[in-house]
Amino acid sequence: MRSPRPRRGVTGQPTPSAQEAARIDNEINSCSSVGLPPTARVLFAVVDAGGGLIRGLGATSATRLAVGMYQVAFDQDVARAAYVGTVGPATGGLAQQGVVTVAPRAGIANAVFVETHAASGHVDRPFHLAVLA
């Protein structure tokens, strides 16, 4: 089944060959849920460097707490979920290099604490956060 999403060139990325695109499109329906409970949800948030929630699924708010420190709230308890964070652009292009660390938010069961770092220490960076709850 071919993906309905349009393929467009992205700055800095090589364009896939037609053969590679077809191979990947064929993998869309080849995976089955393994080890996930029927109630499992994948939540996400895209947050700009100022702490603004740009888009998300299940994300209700994002807040910049201090330089390079953020809180992202969701519409359910995520205290025992798995988190994956990465520096990423809030809208388009490429974000500056950096590192993201994530942890449950102390005292708030439906939020995740995110820190963004550069070599010099804490720094504000846009980021993407995925929560597997």
C-alpha positions in Angstrom: 0.0 0.0 0.0 1.5 3.3 -1.0 1.7 6.0 1.6 -0.7 8.9 0.9 1.8 11.5 2.1 3.5 13.4 -0.6 7.2 13.0 -1.1 9.1 16.2 -1.1 12.8 17.1 -0.9 14.0 18.1 2.5 17.1 20.2 2.8 20.1 18.1 3.8 18.5 14.8 2.9 19.1 12.7 -0.2 16.0 11.9 -2.3 15.0 8.2 -2.0 15.1 6.1 -5.2 11.8 4.9 -6.5 12.8 1.3 -5.6 13.6 2.3 -2.0 10.3 4.3 -1.7 8.4 1.3 -3.0 10.2 -1.1 -0.6 9.4 1.1 2.4 5.8 1.6 1.3 5.3 -2.2 1.3 6.4 -2.3 4.9 3.6 -0.1 6.2 1.1 -2.9 6.9 3.7 -5.6 7.7 4.1 -4.9 11.4 1.8 -6.2 14.1 1.5 -5.0 17.7 4.0 -6.9 19.8 3.9 -6.7 23.5 1.6 -3.6 23.7 -1.6 -3.7 25.8 -4.8 -2.9 23.9 -5.0 0.5 25.7 -1.5 1.6 24.7 -1.1 5.1 23.2 1.7 6.9 21.5 1.6 10.5 22.5 3.9 13.3 21.1 4.7 17.0 21.4 6.7 19.4 19.2 7.9 22.3 21.3 9.7 25.5 20.3 12.7 26.9 22.1 10.5 29.3 24.0 8.4 26.5 25.4 5.4 26.9 23.1 3.5 23.7 22.1 3.5 23.8 18.3 1.6 20.5 17.7 1.1 17.2 19.4 -1.1 14.2 20.1 -2.4 14.0 23.6 -0.2 17.0 24.6 -2.1 19.6 26.5 0.6 22.2 27.2 4.3 23.0 27.2 6.1 25.4 29.6 9.6 26.7 29.7 10.6 26.5 33.3 14.2 27.9 33.0 16.9 28.1 30.4 16.9 24.6 28.7 14.3 23.2 31.1 10.7 22.4 30.1 7.5 20.7 31.2 5.2 19.0 28.8 1.8 17.9 30.0 -0.4 15.2 28.5 -4.1 14.2 28.8 -3.3 11.1 30.8 -0.9 9.7 33.4 2.5 9.2 31.9 4.6 8.6 35.0 5.3 5.0 34.1 5.6 5.5 30.3 8.7 5.5 28.1 10.0 8.8 26.8 12.1 9.6 23.7 13.3 13.1 23.1 15.4 14.8 20.4 16.4 18.2 19.4 14.3 19.0 16.3 12.8 22.0 14.5 9.5 23.3 15.6 8.4 24.2 12.1 10.9 23.5 9.3 14.5 23.2 8.5 17.1 21.8 10.9 17.5 22.7 14.5 20.9 23.6 16.1 22.8 20.7 17.6 22.1 19.7 21.1 21.1 17.0 23.5 17.8 16.2 25.1 17.3 14.4 28.4 13.8 13.4 29.6 12.3 12.1 32.9 9.0 11.9 34.7 8.0 15.3 36.1 8.4 15.3 39.8 5.0 15.7 41.5 2.9 15.8 38.2 1.9 12.3 37.0 0.7 13.6 33.6 3.8 15.6 32.7 7.4 15.0 31.4 10.4 17.0 32.4 12.7 17.8 29.4 16.2 19.4 29.5 18.0 20.7 26.4 21.8 21.0 26.4 24.7 22.2 24.2 28.4 21.7 24.9 28.3 24.9 27.1 25.4 23.6 29.3 21.7 24.2 29.4 20.4 26.1 26.3 17.0 26.7 24.9 16.4 24.3 21.9 13.2 23.2 20.1 12.5 19.5 20.6 10.3 16.6 19.7 9.0 14.3 22.5 7.4 10.9 22.1 5.7 9.2 25.0 4.8 5.5 24.8 2.1 5.1 27.4 
